[in-house]
């Protein structure tokens, strides 16, 4: 969880375009120059560790009826917007699939584990 005083850094002009709590906060920002010279900024590809590697940095969670990904983000990370950390650690494209089946076991990354992060050996792409 990001402390309130640290959130102020997100408002600094010229800083990274994504807040530090975003899944794209550490992604490199690229610049594409249009033929007319206009610069278009974009987030480069975000790479994640292989799911097998992520499992070492996660704990199991059994889905309860009525749970949603944002509930899990609040429960495990103190911020409902951090649901994406759980989605990253599971083989799903739609985050709603995380909690569709009560009784299903999903992986929840440990705080500080499974960074939403930068490349390295054994990474998979995710955008």
NORCOR-V210319 format. One record per residue. N is the residue number from 1. RES is the residue in one letter. SS is DSSP state (alpha for helix, beta for strand, coil for the rest). OMEGA is omega in radians with two decimals (NA if undefined). Layout:
n->{N:N}
res->{RES:RES}
ss->{SS:SS}
omega->{OMEGA:OMEGA}
This chain:
n->{1:2:3:4:5:6:7:8:9:10:11:12:13:14:15:16:17:18:19:20:21:22:23:24:25:26:27:28:29:30:31:32:33:34:35:36:37:38:39:40:41:42:43:44:45:46:47:48:49:50:51:52:53:54:55:56:57:58:59:60:61:62:63:64:65:66:67:68:69:70:71:72:73:74:75:76:77:78:79:80:81:82:83:84:85:86:87:88:89:90:91:92:93:94:95:96:97:98:99:100:101:102:103:104:105:106:107:108:109:110:111:112:113:114:115:116:117:118:119:120:121:122:123:124:125:126:127}
res->{X:X:X:X:X:X:X:X:X:X:X:X:X:X:X:X:X:X:X:X:X:X:X:X:X:X:X:X:X:X:X:X:X:X:X:X:X:X:X:X:X:X:X:X:X:X:X:X:X:X:X:X:X:X:X:X:X:X:X:X:X:X:X:X:X:X:X:X:X:X:X:X:X:X:X:X:X:X:X:X:X:X:X:X:X:X:X:X:X:X:X:X:X:X:X:X:X:X:X:X:X:X:X:X:X:X:X:X:X:X:X:X:X:X:X:X:X:X:X:X:X:X:X:X:X:X:X}
ss->{coil:coil:coil:alpha:alpha:alpha:alpha:alpha:alpha:alpha:alpha:coil:coil:coil:coil:coil:coil:coil:coil:coil:coil:coil:coil:coil:coil:coil:coil:coil:beta:beta:beta:beta:beta:coil:coil:coil:coil:coil:beta:beta:beta:beta:beta:coil:coil:beta:beta:beta:beta:coil:alpha:alpha:alpha:alpha:alpha:alpha:alpha:beta:beta:beta:beta:beta:coil:coil:coil:coil:coil:coil:alpha:alpha:alpha:alpha:alpha:alpha:alpha:alpha:alpha:coil:coil:alpha:alpha:alpha:alpha:alpha:alpha:alpha:alpha:alpha:coil:coil:coil:coil:coil:coil:alpha:alpha:alpha:alpha:coil:coil:coil:coil:coil:coil:beta:beta:beta:beta:beta:coil:coil:coil:coil:coil:coil:coil:coil:coil:coil:coil:coil:coil:beta:beta:beta:beta:coil}
omega->{3.14:-3.13:-3.12:-3.12:3.10:3.12:3.13:3.11:3.13:-3.09:-3.13:3.13:3.12:3.11:3.12:-3.06:3.14:3.10:-3.08:3.10:-3.11:3.06:-3.12:-3.05:-3.09:-3.13:3.12:3.11:3.11:3.11:3.06:3.13:3.12:3.13:-3.14:3.12:3.12:3.10:3.09:3.13:3.14:3.08:3.10:-3.09:3.13:-3.09:-3.13:3.04:3.06:-3.14:3.13:3.12:-3.13:-3.10:3.12:-3.10:-3.06:3.04:3.13:3.05:3.08:-3.08:3.07:3.11:3.10:3.11:3.07:3.12:3.13:3.06:-3.13:3.08:3.12:-3.09:-3.02:-3.07:3.13:-3.11:-3.09:3.13:-3.12:3.10:-3.09:3.10:3.13:3.11:-3.14:-3.06:-3.09:-3.12:3.14:3.06:-3.13:-3.08:3.11:3.11:-3.14:-3.02:3.14:-3.02:3.05:-3.12:3.12:3.11:3.09:3.12:3.05:-3.12:3.06:3.07:-3.11:3.10:3.11:-3.13:3.13:-2.58:-2.97:-3.04:-3.08:-3.11:3.04:3.11:3.06:-3.13:3.06:-3.06:NA}
